[in-house]
Amino acid sequence: MRTSTFVYPWDVNGDPDAARRIADLGVQQVTLAAAYHSTRALTPRHPRHRIVTAEHAAVLYPVDQQRWQGRELTPYGAGDWAPGDAYGEAAEALAGAGLDVHTWVVLAHNSRMGDEHPGTSVVNAYGDRYPWAPCIAQPATRAYLVDLAAEAAARPGARGTELESLGWYGLAHLHAHDKIGGVGLGEAGQYLMSLCFCESCREGYGQHGLDPVQLAVSVRSALDPVWRGRVTDDGWVTVEKLLGAETAAATRAYRDTTARTLQEAAVAAVRAAAPADFQVLLHADPVSYHCGANAGVDPEHILSVADGVVVPCTGGAGMVRPFAEQGRGVVAANFTVVRGMGGSPDALAEDARAARDLGATQLRLYHAGLASDGDLEAVAGALAGL
């Protein structure tokens, strides 16, 4: 199976052995970050550092100033964690080691944008803002995301891209010193807490026959038993019970349409900016009401738009099947191979075969730069046997 591993530019730049080490794993491709969110990352083998702190969401290459001139929402350049054309420097080294380079582009996940432009953020039914989650219904935000996708994806020499967070982001977010796990929300509570009530979304609900003021009241009422710990979560069935089937369906119709049209526009913009044989994949979840880095999608629809999907499979490859059943496109099973992050590199061969049996056509490995030497040895052994 064709395999790619995720890599940050700072894993490669300044380490003359990094590109060859990655190629020696037995992968054919790397998915290299070109636009990424804030993070604190370990670099266990780098000759100059062990910890890299990316202070805010940033593009890891010089932006096209003409594209962004005069616009309020523009990409942020990286600081000293990825100076200059960090992406381009790393891509050149990786390509020189014989690896195909695809871009990794994080889109609707940007805490700095939420801090500096609070009006762009998702607002829940209680009026709380989620600064990490740009609302994808807002026209200016949508225009920003579409142009960022095109610019960051089609970097010189790249043969494809993987677009992450191209959809609704909600409450769930890996945040510093996070303290929101005290009440188990389940899928239903996460959905209700992720419904946005910014001005654009209020207008959107109205177009789907909902009174946005009454909807916010209904969402707060629906969440009352969740806070008391008196809800057994059965996913969408529970949302319908808590909110009412008709109201729930209307909110989902609005959100599905909003996400679909953004995905269509972003993929079209990437294709227009890229060479003819450029591959466009989305990080995706086959349940359309799910939020997060793996955007909730309808499998049939998204595989009619993009060339394929990257599907989270750590803990089980069940999400592969709904995409594979469409009989088209790339279905890449994404496994964490870092033991310290819950991965199981020793089980990679078994996991890969299970994913293949469910219809996966490729593998993704998270993450060559974060893994220990022991993790990488296990990965190399597994790939050699596949």
Contacts in CASP RR format, 6 or more apart in sequence:
PFRMAT RR
TARGET T0000
AUTHOR 0000-0000-0000
METHOD contacts of the structure
MODEL  1
MRTSTFVYPWDVNGDPDAARRIADLGVQQVTLAAAYHSTRALTPRHPRHR
IVTAEHAAVLYPVDQQRWQGRELTPYGAGDWAPGDAYGEAAEALAGAGLD
VHTWVVLAHNSRMGDEHPGTSVVNAYGDRYPWAPCIAQPATRAYLVDLAA
EAAARPGARGTELESLGWYGLAHLHAHDKIGGVGLGEAGQYLMSLCFCES
CREGYGQHGLDPVQLAVSVRSALDPVWRGRVTDDGWVTVEKLLGAETAAA
TRAYRDTTARTLQEAAVAAVRAAAPADFQVLLHADPVSYHCGANAGVDPE
HILSVADGVVVPCTGGAGMVRPFAEQGRGVVAANFTVVRGMGGSPDALAE
DARAARDLGATQLRLYHAGLASDGDLEAVAGALAGL
1 352 0 8 1.000
1 356 0 8 1.000
1 360 0 8 1.000
1 361 0 8 1.000
1 362 0 8 1.000
1 363 0 8 1.000
1 386 0 8 1.000
2 28 0 8 1.000
2 29 0 8 1.000
2 361 0 8 1.000
2 362 0 8 1.000
2 363 0 8 1.000
3 26 0 8 1.000
3 27 0 8 1.000
3 28 0 8 1.000
3 29 0 8 1.000
3 362 0 8 1.000
3 363 0 8 1.000
3 364 0 8 1.000
3 365 0 8 1.000
3 383 0 8 1.000
4 27 0 8 1.000
4 28 0 8 1.000
4 29 0 8 1.000
4 30 0 8 1.000
4 31 0 8 1.000
4 100 0 8 1.000
4 102 0 8 1.000
4 332 0 8 1.000
4 362 0 8 1.000
4 363 0 8 1.000
4 364 0 8 1.000
4 365 0 8 1.000
5 22 0 8 1.000
5 25 0 8 1.000
5 27 0 8 1.000
5 29 0 8 1.000
5 30 0 8 1.000
5 31 0 8 1.000
5 364 0 8 1.000
5 365 0 8 1.000
5 366 0 8 1.000
5 367 0 8 1.000
5 368 0 8 1.000
5 379 0 8 1.000
6 30 0 8 1.000
6 31 0 8 1.000
6 33 0 8 1.000
6 104 0 8 1.000
6 364 0 8 1.000
6 365 0 8 1.000
6 366 0 8 1.000
6 367 0 8 1.000
6 368 0 8 1.000
7 22 0 8 1.000
7 30 0 8 1.000
7 31 0 8 1.000
7 32 0 8 1.000
7 33 0 8 1.000
7 90 0 8 1.000
7 94 0 8 1.000
7 367 0 8 1.000
7 368 0 8 1.000
7 369 0 8 1.000
8 32 0 8 1.000
8 33 0 8 1.000
8 36 0 8 1.000
8 41 0 8 1.000
8 52 0 8 1.000
8 90 0 8 1.000
8 367 0 8 1.000
8 369 0 8 1.000
9 32 0 8 1.000
9 33 0 8 1.000
9 60 0 8 1.000
9 82 0 8 1.000
9 86 0 8 1.000
9 87 0 8 1.000
9 88 0 8 1.000
9 89 0 8 1.000
9 90 0 8 1.000
10 41 0 8 1.000
10 43 0 8 1.000
10 46 0 8 1.000
10 49 0 8 1.000
10 52 0 8 1.000
10 81 0 8 1.000
10 82 0 8 1.000
10 86 0 8 1.000
11 18 0 8 1.000
11 43 0 8 1.000
11 46 0 8 1.000
11 90 0 8 1.000
11 368 0 8 1.000
11 369 0 8 1.000
12 18 0 8 1.000
12 19 0 8 1.000
12 22 0 8 1.000
12 89 0 8 1.000
12 90 0 8 1.000
12 93 0 8 1.000
12 94 0 8 1.000
13 86 0 8 1.000
13 89 0 8 1.000
13 90 0 8 1.000
13 93 0 8 1.000
14 46 0 8 1.000
14 47 0 8 1.000
14 48 0 8 1.000
15 45 0 8 1.000
15 46 0 8 1.000
15 47 0 8 1.000
15 48 0 8 1.000
17 45 0 8 1.000
18 45 0 8 1.000
18 46 0 8 1.000
18 93 0 8 1.000
19 93 0 8 1.000
19 94 0 8 1.000
19 96 0 8 1.000
19 97 0 8 1.000
19 99 0 8 1.000
20 97 0 8 1.000
21 45 0 8 1.000
21 376 0 8 1.000
22 30 0 8 1.000
22 94 0 8 1.000
22 97 0 8 1.000
22 99 0 8 1.000
22 368 0 8 1.000
23 94 0 8 1.000
23 97 0 8 1.000
23 98 0 8 1.000
23 99 0 8 1.000
24 380 0 8 1.000
25 365 0 8 1.000
25 368 0 8 1.000
25 376 0 8 1.000
25 379 0 8 1.000
25 380 0 8 1.000
25 383 0 8 1.000
26 380 0 8 1.000
26 383 0 8 1.000
26 384 0 8 1.000
27 99 0 8 1.000
27 365 0 8 1.000
27 368 0 8 1.000
27 383 0 8 1.000
28 99 0 8 1.000
28 100 0 8 1.000
29 99 0 8 1.000
29 100 0 8 1.000
29 101 0 8 1.000
29 102 0 8 1.000
30 94 0 8 1.000
30 99 0 8 1.000
30 100 0 8 1.000
30 101 0 8 1.000
30 102 0 8 1.000
30 368 0 8 1.000
31 102 0 8 1.000
31 103 0 8 1.000
31 104 0 8 1.000
31 162 0 8 1.000
31 364 0 8 1.000
32 87 0 8 1.000
32 90 0 8 1.000
32 91 0 8 1.000
32 94 0 8 1.000
32 101 0 8 1.000
32 102 0 8 1.000
32 103 0 8 1.000
32 104 0 8 1.000
33 60 0 8 1.000
33 87 0 8 1.000
33 103 0 8 1.000
33 104 0 8 1.000
33 106 0 8 1.000
34 59 0 8 1.000
34 60 0 8 1.000
34 61 0 8 1.000
34 87 0 8 1.000
34 103 0 8 1.000
34 104 0 8 1.000
34 105 0 8 1.000
34 152 0 8 1.000
34 153 0 8 1.000
34 155 0 8 1.000
34 158 0 8 1.000
35 57 0 8 1.000
35 58 0 8 1.000
35 59 0 8 1.000
35 60 0 8 1.000
35 75 0 8 1.000
35 104 0 8 1.000
35 105 0 8 1.000
35 106 0 8 1.000
35 107 0 8 1.000
35 148 0 8 1.000
35 152 0 8 1.000
36 54 0 8 1.000
36 57 0 8 1.000
36 58 0 8 1.000
36 60 0 8 1.000
36 104 0 8 1.000
36 106 0 8 1.000
37 54 0 8 1.000
37 57 0 8 1.000
37 106 0 8 1.000
37 109 0 8 1.000
37 110 0 8 1.000
37 111 0 8 1.000
37 132 0 8 1.000
38 54 0 8 1.000
38 55 0 8 1.000
38 56 0 8 1.000
38 57 0 8 1.000
38 111 0 8 1.000
38 112 0 8 1.000
39 53 0 8 1.000
39 54 0 8 1.000
40 51 0 8 1.000
40 52 0 8 1.000
40 53 0 8 1.000
40 54 0 8 1.000
41 51 0 8 1.000
41 52 0 8 1.000
41 53 0 8 1.000
41 54 0 8 1.000
41 369 0 8 1.000
41 370 0 8 1.000
42 50 0 8 1.000
42 51 0 8 1.000
42 369 0 8 1.000
42 370 0 8 1.000
43 49 0 8 1.000
43 50 0 8 1.000
43 51 0 8 1.000
43 52 0 8 1.000
43 369 0 8 1.000
44 50 0 8 1.000
44 369 0 8 1.000
44 370 0 8 1.000
44 371 0 8 1.000
44 372 0 8 1.000
44 373 0 8 1.000
45 369 0 8 1.000
45 373 0 8 1.000
52 81 0 8 1.000
53 81 0 8 1.000
54 78 0 8 1.000
54 81 0 8 1.000
54 82 0 8 1.000
55 79 0 8 1.000
55 81 0 8 1.000
56 76 0 8 1.000
56 111 0 8 1.000
56 112 0 8 1.000
57 76 0 8 1.000
57 106 0 8 1.000
57 109 0 8 1.000
57 110 0 8 1.000
57 111 0 8 1.000
57 112 0 8 1.000
57 113 0 8 1.000
58 75 0 8 1.000
58 76 0 8 1.000
58 77 0 8 1.000
58 78 0 8 1.000
58 79 0 8 1.000
58 82 0 8 1.000
59 75 0 8 1.000
59 76 0 8 1.000
59 77 0 8 1.000
59 78 0 8 1.000
59 148 0 8 1.000
59 151 0 8 1.000
59 152 0 8 1.000
60 78 0 8 1.000
60 82 0 8 1.000
60 86 0 8 1.000
60 87 0 8 1.000
61 84 0 8 1.000
61 85 0 8 1.000
61 86 0 8 1.000
61 87 0 8 1.000
61 88 0 8 1.000
61 152 0 8 1.000
61 155 0 8 1.000
62 84 0 8 1.000
62 85 0 8 1.000
63 74 0 8 1.000
63 75 0 8 1.000
63 77 0 8 1.000
63 151 0 8 1.000
64 151 0 8 1.000
67 147 0 8 1.000
67 151 0 8 1.000
68 74 0 8 1.000
68 75 0 8 1.000
68 147 0 8 1.000
71 144 0 8 1.000
72 117 0 8 1.000
72 140 0 8 1.000
73 113 0 8 1.000
73 117 0 8 1.000
73 120 0 8 1.000
73 140 0 8 1.000
73 141 0 8 1.000
73 143 0 8 1.000
73 144 0 8 1.000
74 144 0 8 1.000
75 148 0 8 1.000
75 151 0 8 1.000
75 152 0 8 1.000
76 112 0 8 1.000
76 113 0 8 1.000
78 84 0 8 1.000
78 86 0 8 1.000
87 103 0 8 1.000
87 155 0 8 1.000
88 155 0 8 1.000
88 156 0 8 1.000
91 101 0 8 1.000
91 155 0 8 1.000
91 157 0 8 1.000
91 158 0 8 1.000
94 101 0 8 1.000
95 101 0 8 1.000
95 157 0 8 1.000
100 159 0 8 1.000
101 157 0 8 1.000
101 158 0 8 1.000
101 159 0 8 1.000
102 158 0 8 1.000
102 159 0 8 1.000
102 160 0 8 1.000
102 161 0 8 1.000
102 162 0 8 1.000
102 279 0 8 1.000
103 152 0 8 1.000
103 153 0 8 1.000
103 154 0 8 1.000
103 155 0 8 1.000
103 158 0 8 1.000
103 160 0 8 1.000
103 161 0 8 1.000
103 162 0 8 1.000
104 161 0 8 1.000
104 162 0 8 1.000
104 164 0 8 1.000
105 148 0 8 1.000
105 149 0 8 1.000
105 152 0 8 1.000
105 153 0 8 1.000
105 161 0 8 1.000
105 162 0 8 1.000
105 163 0 8 1.000
105 164 0 8 1.000
106 164 0 8 1.000
106 165 0 8 1.000
106 293 0 8 1.000
107 145 0 8 1.000
107 148 0 8 1.000
107 149 0 8 1.000
107 163 0 8 1.000
107 164 0 8 1.000
107 165 0 8 1.000
107 166 0 8 1.000
107 167 0 8 1.000
107 266 0 8 1.000
108 133 0 8 1.000
108 134 0 8 1.000
108 136 0 8 1.000
108 141 0 8 1.000
108 145 0 8 1.000
108 165 0 8 1.000
108 166 0 8 1.000
108 167 0 8 1.000
108 168 0 8 1.000
108 169 0 8 1.000
109 132 0 8 1.000
109 133 0 8 1.000
109 134 0 8 1.000
109 164 0 8 1.000
109 165 0 8 1.000
109 169 0 8 1.000
109 292 0 8 1.000
109 293 0 8 1.000
110 132 0 8 1.000
110 134 0 8 1.000
111 131 0 8 1.000
111 132 0 8 1.000
113 120 0 8 1.000
113 131 0 8 1.000
113 134 0 8 1.000
114 120 0 8 1.000
114 121 0 8 1.000
114 129 0 8 1.000
114 131 0 8 1.000
114 132 0 8 1.000
114 134 0 8 1.000
115 131 0 8 1.000
118 129 0 8 1.000
118 131 0 8 1.000
119 129 0 8 1.000
119 198 0 8 1.000
120 134 0 8 1.000
120 135 0 8 1.000
120 138 0 8 1.000
120 140 0 8 1.000
120 141 0 8 1.000
121 129 0 8 1.000
121 130 0 8 1.000
121 131 0 8 1.000
121 133 0 8 1.000
121 134 0 8 1.000
121 135 0 8 1.000
121 198 0 8 1.000
122 129 0 8 1.000
122 130 0 8 1.000
122 133 0 8 1.000
122 134 0 8 1.000
122 135 0 8 1.000
122 168 0 8 1.000
122 169 0 8 1.000
122 170 0 8 1.000
122 194 0 8 1.000
122 196 0 8 1.000
122 198 0 8 1.000
123 129 0 8 1.000
123 130 0 8 1.000
123 135 0 8 1.000
123 196 0 8 1.000
123 197 0 8 1.000
123 198 0 8 1.000
123 201 0 8 1.000
124 130 0 8 1.000
124 171 0 8 1.000
124 193 0 8 1.000
124 194 0 8 1.000
124 195 0 8 1.000
124 196 0 8 1.000
124 197 0 8 1.000
125 192 0 8 1.000
125 193 0 8 1.000
125 195 0 8 1.000
125 197 0 8 1.000
125 215 0 8 1.000
125 216 0 8 1.000
125 219 0 8 1.000
125 220 0 8 1.000
125 223 0 8 1.000
126 220 0 8 1.000
127 197 0 8 1.000
130 169 0 8 1.000
130 170 0 8 1.000
130 171 0 8 1.000
130 173 0 8 1.000
132 169 0 8 1.000
132 173 0 8 1.000
132 175 0 8 1.000
133 168 0 8 1.000
133 169 0 8 1.000
133 170 0 8 1.000
133 173 0 8 1.000
134 141 0 8 1.000
134 144 0 8 1.000
134 145 0 8 1.000
134 169 0 8 1.000
135 141 0 8 1.000
135 196 0 8 1.000
135 198 0 8 1.000
135 200 0 8 1.000
135 201 0 8 1.000
136 142 0 8 1.000
136 145 0 8 1.000
136 167 0 8 1.000
136 168 0 8 1.000
136 258 0 8 1.000
136 259 0 8 1.000
136 262 0 8 1.000
137 196 0 8 1.000
137 198 0 8 1.000
137 200 0 8 1.000
137 201 0 8 1.000
137 204 0 8 1.000
137 258 0 8 1.000
138 198 0 8 1.000
138 200 0 8 1.000
139 200 0 8 1.000
142 262 0 8 1.000
142 265 0 8 1.000
145 166 0 8 1.000
145 262 0 8 1.000
145 266 0 8 1.000
146 262 0 8 1.000
146 265 0 8 1.000
146 266 0 8 1.000
146 269 0 8 1.000
147 269 0 8 1.000
149 163 0 8 1.000
149 166 0 8 1.000
149 266 0 8 1.000
149 267 0 8 1.000
149 269 0 8 1.000
149 270 0 8 1.000
150 266 0 8 1.000
150 269 0 8 1.000
150 270 0 8 1.000
150 272 0 8 1.000
150 273 0 8 1.000
151 273 0 8 1.000
152 161 0 8 1.000
153 160 0 8 1.000
153 161 0 8 1.000
153 163 0 8 1.000
153 270 0 8 1.000
153 273 0 8 1.000
153 274 0 8 1.000
153 280 0 8 1.000
154 161 0 8 1.000
154 270 0 8 1.000
154 273 0 8 1.000
154 274 0 8 1.000
154 275 0 8 1.000
154 278 0 8 1.000
158 274 0 8 1.000
158 278 0 8 1.000
159 277 0 8 1.000
159 278 0 8 1.000
159 279 0 8 1.000
160 274 0 8 1.000
160 278 0 8 1.000
160 279 0 8 1.000
160 280 0 8 1.000
160 281 0 8 1.000
161 270 0 8 1.000
161 274 0 8 1.000
161 278 0 8 1.000
161 279 0 8 1.000
161 280 0 8 1.000
161 281 0 8 1.000
162 281 0 8 1.000
162 282 0 8 1.000
162 283 0 8 1.000
162 310 0 8 1.000
163 266 0 8 1.000
163 267 0 8 1.000
163 270 0 8 1.000
163 280 0 8 1.000
163 281 0 8 1.000
163 282 0 8 1.000
163 283 0 8 1.000
163 306 0 8 1.000
164 283 0 8 1.000
164 293 0 8 1.000
164 294 0 8 1.000
165 283 0 8 1.000
165 292 0 8 1.000
165 293 0 8 1.000
165 295 0 8 1.000
166 262 0 8 1.000
166 263 0 8 1.000
166 266 0 8 1.000
166 282 0 8 1.000
166 283 0 8 1.000
166 295 0 8 1.000
167 259 0 8 1.000
167 262 0 8 1.000
167 263 0 8 1.000
167 291 0 8 1.000
167 292 0 8 1.000
167 295 0 8 1.000
167 296 0 8 1.000
168 194 0 8 1.000
168 196 0 8 1.000
168 255 0 8 1.000
168 258 0 8 1.000
168 259 0 8 1.000
168 291 0 8 1.000
168 292 0 8 1.000
168 295 0 8 1.000
168 296 0 8 1.000
169 194 0 8 1.000
169 291 0 8 1.000
169 292 0 8 1.000
169 293 0 8 1.000
170 190 0 8 1.000
170 193 0 8 1.000
170 194 0 8 1.000
170 291 0 8 1.000
170 292 0 8 1.000
171 180 0 8 1.000
171 185 0 8 1.000
171 190 0 8 1.000
171 193 0 8 1.000
171 194 0 8 1.000
171 291 0 8 1.000
172 190 0 8 1.000
172 194 0 8 1.000
172 291 0 8 1.000
172 292 0 8 1.000
183 226 0 8 1.000
183 227 0 8 1.000
183 229 0 8 1.000
184 226 0 8 1.000
184 229 0 8 1.000
185 193 0 8 1.000
185 226 0 8 1.000
185 233 0 8 1.000
186 233 0 8 1.000
186 235 0 8 1.000
187 233 0 8 1.000
187 235 0 8 1.000
187 236 0 8 1.000
187 238 0 8 1.000
187 239 0 8 1.000
187 290 0 8 1.000
188 226 0 8 1.000
188 231 0 8 1.000
188 233 0 8 1.000
188 234 0 8 1.000
188 235 0 8 1.000
188 236 0 8 1.000
188 238 0 8 1.000
188 239 0 8 1.000
188 242 0 8 1.000
189 223 0 8 1.000
189 226 0 8 1.000
189 231 0 8 1.000
189 233 0 8 1.000
189 238 0 8 1.000
189 239 0 8 1.000
189 242 0 8 1.000
190 291 0 8 1.000
191 235 0 8 1.000
191 236 0 8 1.000
191 239 0 8 1.000
191 289 0 8 1.000
191 291 0 8 1.000
192 219 0 8 1.000
192 222 0 8 1.000
192 223 0 8 1.000
192 226 0 8 1.000
192 239 0 8 1.000
192 242 0 8 1.000
192 243 0 8 1.000
193 223 0 8 1.000
194 291 0 8 1.000
195 201 0 8 1.000
195 215 0 8 1.000
195 219 0 8 1.000
195 251 0 8 1.000
195 255 0 8 1.000
197 212 0 8 1.000
197 215 0 8 1.000
197 216 0 8 1.000
201 212 0 8 1.000
201 254 0 8 1.000
202 212 0 8 1.000
203 212 0 8 1.000
204 212 0 8 1.000
204 254 0 8 1.000
205 211 0 8 1.000
205 212 0 8 1.000
205 215 0 8 1.000
205 250 0 8 1.000
205 251 0 8 1.000
205 254 0 8 1.000
206 212 0 8 1.000
207 254 0 8 1.000
208 250 0 8 1.000
208 251 0 8 1.000
208 253 0 8 1.000
208 254 0 8 1.000
209 250 0 8 1.000
210 247 0 8 1.000
210 250 0 8 1.000
210 251 0 8 1.000
210 254 0 8 1.000
215 247 0 8 1.000
215 251 0 8 1.000
218 243 0 8 1.000
218 247 0 8 1.000
219 243 0 8 1.000
222 242 0 8 1.000
222 243 0 8 1.000
223 242 0 8 1.000
225 231 0 8 1.000
225 242 0 8 1.000
226 242 0 8 1.000
231 238 0 8 1.000
231 242 0 8 1.000
232 238 0 8 1.000
236 248 0 8 1.000
236 289 0 8 1.000
239 248 0 8 1.000
239 289 0 8 1.000
240 248 0 8 1.000
240 249 0 8 1.000
243 251 0 8 1.000
252 288 0 8 1.000
252 289 0 8 1.000
255 289 0 8 1.000
256 288 0 8 1.000
256 289 0 8 1.000
256 298 0 8 1.000
259 288 0 8 1.000
259 295 0 8 1.000
259 296 0 8 1.000
259 297 0 8 1.000
260 297 0 8 1.000
260 298 0 8 1.000
260 301 0 8 1.000
263 282 0 8 1.000
263 295 0 8 1.000
263 297 0 8 1.000
263 302 0 8 1.000
263 305 0 8 1.000
263 306 0 8 1.000
264 305 0 8 1.000
267 280 0 8 1.000
267 282 0 8 1.000
267 305 0 8 1.000
267 306 0 8 1.000
270 278 0 8 1.000
270 280 0 8 1.000
271 278 0 8 1.000
271 280 0 8 1.000
274 280 0 8 1.000
279 307 0 8 1.000
279 330 0 8 1.000
280 306 0 8 1.000
280 307 0 8 1.000
280 308 0 8 1.000
281 306 0 8 1.000
281 307 0 8 1.000
281 308 0 8 1.000
281 309 0 8 1.000
281 310 0 8 1.000
281 330 0 8 1.000
281 332 0 8 1.000
282 295 0 8 1.000
282 297 0 8 1.000
282 302 0 8 1.000
282 306 0 8 1.000
282 308 0 8 1.000
282 309 0 8 1.000
282 310 0 8 1.000
283 293 0 8 1.000
283 294 0 8 1.000
283 295 0 8 1.000
283 309 0 8 1.000
283 310 0 8 1.000
283 312 0 8 1.000
283 334 0 8 1.000
284 294 0 8 1.000
284 295 0 8 1.000
284 296 0 8 1.000
284 297 0 8 1.000
284 299 0 8 1.000
284 302 0 8 1.000
284 309 0 8 1.000
284 310 0 8 1.000
284 311 0 8 1.000
284 323 0 8 1.000
285 292 0 8 1.000
285 294 0 8 1.000
285 295 0 8 1.000
285 296 0 8 1.000
285 297 0 8 1.000
285 311 0 8 1.000
285 312 0 8 1.000
285 319 0 8 1.000
286 296 0 8 1.000
286 297 0 8 1.000
286 298 0 8 1.000
286 299 0 8 1.000
286 311 0 8 1.000
286 319 0 8 1.000
286 322 0 8 1.000
286 323 0 8 1.000
287 296 0 8 1.000
288 296 0 8 1.000
288 297 0 8 1.000
288 298 0 8 1.000
289 296 0 8 1.000
290 296 0 8 1.000
294 310 0 8 1.000
294 311 0 8 1.000
294 312 0 8 1.000
297 309 0 8 1.000
299 309 0 8 1.000
299 322 0 8 1.000
299 323 0 8 1.000
299 325 0 8 1.000
299 326 0 8 1.000
300 326 0 8 1.000
302 308 0 8 1.000
302 309 0 8 1.000
303 309 0 8 1.000
303 323 0 8 1.000
303 326 0 8 1.000
303 327 0 8 1.000
303 328 0 8 1.000
303 329 0 8 1.000
307 329 0 8 1.000
307 330 0 8 1.000
308 323 0 8 1.000
308 329 0 8 1.000
308 330 0 8 1.000
308 331 0 8 1.000
308 332 0 8 1.000
309 323 0 8 1.000
309 330 0 8 1.000
309 331 0 8 1.000
309 332 0 8 1.000
310 332 0 8 1.000
310 334 0 8 1.000
310 364 0 8 1.000
311 317 0 8 1.000
311 319 0 8 1.000
311 320 0 8 1.000
311 323 0 8 1.000
311 331 0 8 1.000
311 332 0 8 1.000
311 333 0 8 1.000
311 334 0 8 1.000
311 360 0 8 1.000
312 319 0 8 1.000
312 334 0 8 1.000
313 319 0 8 1.000
313 320 0 8 1.000
313 333 0 8 1.000
313 334 0 8 1.000
313 335 0 8 1.000
313 351 0 8 1.000
313 355 0 8 1.000
313 360 0 8 1.000
314 334 0 8 1.000
314 335 0 8 1.000
314 336 0 8 1.000
314 342 0 8 1.000
314 343 0 8 1.000
314 344 0 8 1.000
314 366 0 8 1.000
316 351 0 8 1.000
316 354 0 8 1.000
317 333 0 8 1.000
317 351 0 8 1.000
317 354 0 8 1.000
317 355 0 8 1.000
317 358 0 8 1.000
317 360 0 8 1.000
318 358 0 8 1.000
320 331 0 8 1.000
320 333 0 8 1.000
320 355 0 8 1.000
320 358 0 8 1.000
320 359 0 8 1.000
320 360 0 8 1.000
321 358 0 8 1.000
321 359 0 8 1.000
323 331 0 8 1.000
324 331 0 8 1.000
324 358 0 8 1.000
324 359 0 8 1.000
324 360 0 8 1.000
324 361 0 8 1.000
329 361 0 8 1.000
330 361 0 8 1.000
330 362 0 8 1.000
331 359 0 8 1.000
331 360 0 8 1.000
331 361 0 8 1.000
331 362 0 8 1.000
332 360 0 8 1.000
332 361 0 8 1.000
332 362 0 8 1.000
332 363 0 8 1.000
332 364 0 8 1.000
333 351 0 8 1.000
333 352 0 8 1.000
333 355 0 8 1.000
333 356 0 8 1.000
333 360 0 8 1.000
333 362 0 8 1.000
333 363 0 8 1.000
333 364 0 8 1.000
334 363 0 8 1.000
334 364 0 8 1.000
334 365 0 8 1.000
334 366 0 8 1.000
335 343 0 8 1.000
335 344 0 8 1.000
335 348 0 8 1.000
335 351 0 8 1.000
335 352 0 8 1.000
335 355 0 8 1.000
335 363 0 8 1.000
335 364 0 8 1.000
335 365 0 8 1.000
335 366 0 8 1.000
336 342 0 8 1.000
336 343 0 8 1.000
336 344 0 8 1.000
336 366 0 8 1.000
336 367 0 8 1.000
337 343 0 8 1.000
337 344 0 8 1.000
337 345 0 8 1.000
337 348 0 8 1.000
337 365 0 8 1.000
337 366 0 8 1.000
337 367 0 8 1.000
337 371 0 8 1.000
337 375 0 8 1.000
337 378 0 8 1.000
337 379 0 8 1.000
338 345 0 8 1.000
338 366 0 8 1.000
338 367 0 8 1.000
338 370 0 8 1.000
338 371 0 8 1.000
338 372 0 8 1.000
338 375 0 8 1.000
339 345 0 8 1.000
339 372 0 8 1.000
339 375 0 8 1.000
341 366 0 8 1.000
341 370 0 8 1.000
344 351 0 8 1.000
345 371 0 8 1.000
345 374 0 8 1.000
345 375 0 8 1.000
345 376 0 8 1.000
345 378 0 8 1.000
345 379 0 8 1.000
345 382 0 8 1.000
346 378 0 8 1.000
346 382 0 8 1.000
348 365 0 8 1.000
348 378 0 8 1.000
348 379 0 8 1.000
348 382 0 8 1.000
348 383 0 8 1.000
349 381 0 8 1.000
349 382 0 8 1.000
349 385 0 8 1.000
349 386 0 8 1.000
352 360 0 8 1.000
352 363 0 8 1.000
352 382 0 8 1.000
352 386 0 8 1.000
353 386 0 8 1.000
355 363 0 8 1.000
365 379 0 8 1.000
368 376 0 8 1.000
371 379 0 8 1.000
END
